[in-house]
Amino acid sequence: MSHTILADDLSGAMETAATFMRHGWSPSIPLDESVAVPAGASVVISTETRNLPPATALSVLAARAGEIRRIGANLVFKKIDSTMRGPVGAELAAVRETWPERPVFITPANPLVGRVVVDGVLHVNGIRVTQTPFRHDPGWPVMHNELIRLLAASGGPGGTVTLPLAVIRGRVRVRWLREKMAAGRMVFACDAETIDDLRAIVAAAREAHGAPLFTGSSALAAVVAEFARPAANASTVENKNAPPPMCGGTLFVCGSKHPASHHQMRALDLPLRMLTPESFGLASELAADLAARGRATVLCADYPGLPEDALAAMGNIVETVARIALVGTLFVTGGETARALCRRLGGTALELRAEIEPGVIAARMLCPEGARLVITKPGGYGDAQCLVRIREWIYEASDS
């Protein structure tokens, strides 16, 4: 049987694949949508639905889920954003429509990076999510704090039940779940403050039902992978102190408008080239920077207008730079941007190589003309010096 994991963008797919690899899985990440899920494989599929309207996301997820069920594959996990950005409710509805017999457990909680859910309310570093910069996210502003309201606002299914900490940490959680399921309640929005809470959720769900579905952040993915560890075909992500060698310069691309990403780019203390509608000579300037420095150049997206216009313009620039300069490593922040640039560079698949920091994944991108190292990071992840450390990691790879 094939095992499939779904993510809503490429950075999430890479993060989740790395998580499952640490627990003995060997997932691949196809970049060509026309390629069907191979029999017997573990595959992480990026549906590119993060910034789609709920109705469109529902259609895309329903098609993907229908294909997975039709070929007899098992959906192991559905990755979502830890701040509930994106049409999460619509995606959950598509999963429920495809597998109505399977209960779904959802929580965006990732205690390792300060995302927790208490009394049904999502907090980021101790602050309600609507009081953080995520409320002003240009692609998907987070307008509610309550998990159930966030699901409903993005097209989620009705009848969702809150699974509170009191039940999760109690002695009757399995019986409580079975009673709810017997009453027809099959979607559970879960509190979680700690990794132990996530383990309790997964353990209880698996005991209460033979085939529960889980959707959440990379922290929940790690717990699911641990419980469902395969017996064979074990693999591991390479240690971050042993980076794979890769020739050529490094192009840093910021496709996220999150303030944290922009601060991290500026901390690199490199020429900050801004993408604008008038950036006609930018590719030549970037190629000249690469040739002169031999190391890293920054392209930071602050493009007005529609997101697809910015992606198209950025794709043109990066494709041109890669054609006239030796680009061995492409760093991208923002999953939608990463997928668009991989397509423009002819990428067909990603082979994971290392998890540099939590959520920061390095992969070997297979292309018709060879391979490049691609590193992705979600927009809001990391402290102010995150990219400085990644730059040093890349330098080690280039010098090894």
N, C-alpha and C positions, 0 to 999 in steps of 0.2 A: 504493500500500500504506500502511496505517495503521502508525504506530509507537507502541508502548506501553511505558511505564515503570511498574513497580509499586513501591509503598512500603508499609510496615506501619503508618504513622500519618501524620497530616496535616502535622506539622512536617517529617517526612522527605520527604514529597511536595513541599512547597514548596521545601525546600532543594535537592532533586534537580532540580526544574523550573528553578530559578534557575541551577544549574550548567549544564544543557543549553542554556539561553537564552544564556549567555555564549559558547557555542560555535556559535551560529548556528541553534539550534532554536527553534521557536515552540510550546511545549507549553501546553495548557490543563489546568486541574484541576477536573473536574466534582465537585460535591458531592451530586448526586442519583444514587443507585445505580441507579435505573430507566432511566437514559439509557445507551443502547448506545454503544460506541466508534464515532465517525463515520468513514466511509471517508476515507482520505487525510490524516487528522489525526495530530498528535503529542499524545498524552494521557498525563498522569501520574495514576494511579489510586491512591488510598489505600484499602487493603483493611481497615484497622482491626483488624489481627490481632496487634498488639504484645503485648497482655495476654491473648490467648486460649490455652486449653489446646492442646497440639500436635495432638490429633485434630481439634478444631474448626478450627484454622488450616489443617490439611491439606485439609479439606473446602472451606473458603472459597477457598483459593488454587487448588485443583483446578478449582472452578467458574469462577473468573475466568480462569485460564489456558486452560481449555477453550473459553471464549467467544472469547478472543483468537485462538486457533488456528483456531477454526471460521470466523471472518470473514476469515481470511487475513492478519491483522495480524502484525507482527513484534515480538516481545518484545525490546527493546533492552537493558534493564537491570532488575535487581531490587535495590532499596535495602534495606539492613539497618542495624541499630544498630552503631556502631563499638565498642561494648563487648559485643556479642553478646547483649544482652537480647532477650527474645522467643522465640517458637517457630521460630527460624531453621532448624533442621534439618528440621522438618515442612514449612516453606515450600519449602525446597530440594528435598525429596522430591516435592512437588507439581509443581514445575517440571520435574524429571527425568521424572516419569511422563507429562507432557504432551509434552515434546520429548526422547524417549529417544535420538534420533540426534545431539543437540547436546551437546558437552562443556560442563561448567559449571566456572567458575573463581570461587572465593570467597575473599575476604579482607576483614576488617573494618578493615584498616589505614587510618589517616588521619594521616600524619606531621605535617600542619599543626597538629593539636591533640593531638599526643603519643601517638597510638594506633599501635603498631607490632606486627608479628608476627615473632619470631625463633625459629628452631628449633621452629616450630609453636606457640609460646607467645605469648599476647596480653599486651602491656604497656601501661599507661597512665602516661605521664610517667615512664618508666623503672622502674615498679613493676608486678609481676605483678597482673593484674586482680583476683584474689581477695583481694589485700591493700589494695584501695581501697574507698571507700564503695559501689561498685557491687555488692560482695558482699552488701550489706544492702539492696539495692533492694527496696522493698515490693511492686512488681509482678512483678519477675522477677530475683531474686538470682542473681548470676553465681557459680556454685559450682566451676567448673573453670578452669584456665589454658590448657590445651591445646585448640587449635581443633578437632581431631578429636573430642575428648571432649565439647566443648560442642555440637557438631553431633549426636553420638549421643544425648546426654542430652535433646535437644529433638526427637527423632524423625527424625533425618537418615538418608539412604540409606547402605547399606553400601558398602564398597569404595572409600572416599575415600582419595586419595593426597596426601601432603604434597609440595608443590612448594617445595623449600628455596632459600635465597638462593644457595647454591653453584651450583645449576642456573640460577636466574634470571639470575645475573650471568656465567654461563659462555658458551662459544661453541657448545655443542651442545644448547641448550635446546629448539630446534624438533624436532630428531631425538629427544630424550628424550621429548617430549610425544607425538610420533607413535608411538613404540614402546609407550608406556603405553596409548594409545588403541587400538592394534592388539591389545593384550592384553585389551581390554574395560574398562579403567579410564577412566571418563569424568567423575569429580568430583575436582577438584584444590583442596585447601586451601593457600593460598599465603602464604608469608612475604613481608614487605615492610617495609623500614625507611625508604625514601625515595620521593619521587614518581618518580624514575628507575626504581626497582624496579617500580612499578606500570605505567609505560610499557613496560618490558621484558616484563612478564606479558601485557599486552594485545597487543603486537606479535607475540610468539611464538605466542600462542593463535590469532590471526587468520591467521598463516602456516601453523600446523600443521593448522588446520581452517577451512573456509570460513564457518562460522556458529556460533562459540562463544557461549555465554551467560555474562554476568558478573553477579555479585552481590557487593555490598560497600557501603562508605561513600561519602560525597559525593566524597572524593578519587579513588576509583576511577571514580566516575561522570564526573568531569571529564575523566579520561583517555579513557574510552570515548567521550564526546561529542566530544572532540578528534579521535579516529581516525575516527569515523563522521559527521563534519560534513556536513550536507546541502548540496547545491549551490545551493539557492534558499530563499526564505522566511526569510531571515536576520532575526534580531531580537536585541536586547540588553536586559539589565536596566538600568534607569535608574541613573545615577550617584547614589551615596548623598548627594552634596552638592546634589542637585536633587530633594528630596522632593515628592511630589504634595500639593497643598493639600487639606485635609479639615476641615470645620467641626465644632464640638462638642468636648466634653470627652473625656478619655482614661480608660478603665477598665483597670487592670492586674489580670490574673487569674493567680494561681499555682496550677496544677493538678498540679504535680510535687511529690513529697515529697523530692526530692534536696536535701541540705543547701545546695548551691551556690545553688539558686534562692531559698531562704529568705534567705540572706545577701544576695543581690542585691536582693531586695525591701526588706529593712530599710535598705539603703544609700540608697534613694530618699528617706528622711527624710520620709515622708508617713504619714498615719493608717493604721495596719495593722489592717484589719477582718478578723476571723477567722470563717470559716464553721464553724458547729457545728449539731448537730441542734436547738438552741434558738434559731437565728438568725431568729426570726420577723419582727423589725423591721429586719433588715439592709438590705433593698432601699431603704427610706426613708432610712436613715442614709447609704447610698452616694449616693443621688440628692441629698441635702442637701449632702454633701461636694462633689459635682460642681458644684452650683449656686453654692456659696460660693467655691470655689477656681477654677472654670472651667478647670482643667487636668487633674489626675490624681488618681485614688483607687485604693487598693490593696485587692484582695480576695485573701486568701491562704488556700489550702485546707489544713486540718489536720484532716480529718474522720475520725472513727472508723468502723469497720464496713466494709461492702463498697464497692469502688470505684464500682459503678454507682449506689449510694445517694448518694455524694458528687457524682457527675456530675449526677444528677437534681436534687439540691438546688441545686447551683451554677447549673444551667440555669434553674431557676425564678427565682433571684435576678437573674441577668444579664438575662433576658428582661423582668423587671419593671422593673429599672433603665432599660433601653433604652426602655421604653414611657413612663416618667414623666420621663425626663431626656434631654438631647441628648447622645448618645454618638457622637462622630465616629470615634473610634479605639478598637479593642479589642486590647490586647496579651495574649497567652496563652503561658504556658510549659507545655509538655506537649502532645504531638500528639493524644492521645485526648481531652483536655479541649478543645482547639481545634476538633476535628471536632464534638463534642457541642454546643458553644456556637454554632458556625456553623449547625448544623441548627436549633437553637432560635430563632435570629434569622432563619430563612427563607432562608439563603444558598443559591444555586443553582450558583454557579461562582466561581472565583477567578482574577483577572487579575493576574499578577505586576507589581510596580512598582519594587522596589528590593531589593538585598541590602545591609542596613545594616552588618552584620559577618558573618564566616563563620558560616553556619547561622542567622542572624537575618534573616528574609525578610518584606518588606512586600508586601501584595497588596490589590487592590480587590475587595471581596466584593459581588457582585451580589445584591440582595434585591428582593422585590416592591415595597417602599416606597422604594427608592433604593439607595444604596451606602454602605458603610463601609470604613474602612481597617482591615485585620487584620494584625497582626504576630505571628509565631510564633518561638519559640526552644526547642530541645530542653532538657530539664531540667538536664543536667549541663554545658552549654556556658557559656563566658564566665568572665571574672574578676569580682572583687568589684564593679567599677565598670561592668559591662556595661550594666545597666539605667539607670544615670545617663546614659550616653551615648545610649542609645535614647530616653530622655525628652527630651534636648536635640534629637535628630533630629525627634521629634514636634512639639516646640515650634516648630522652624523651619518644619515643614510647615503648622502652624496659622497662623503669622504671615506666611506668604508670600502 
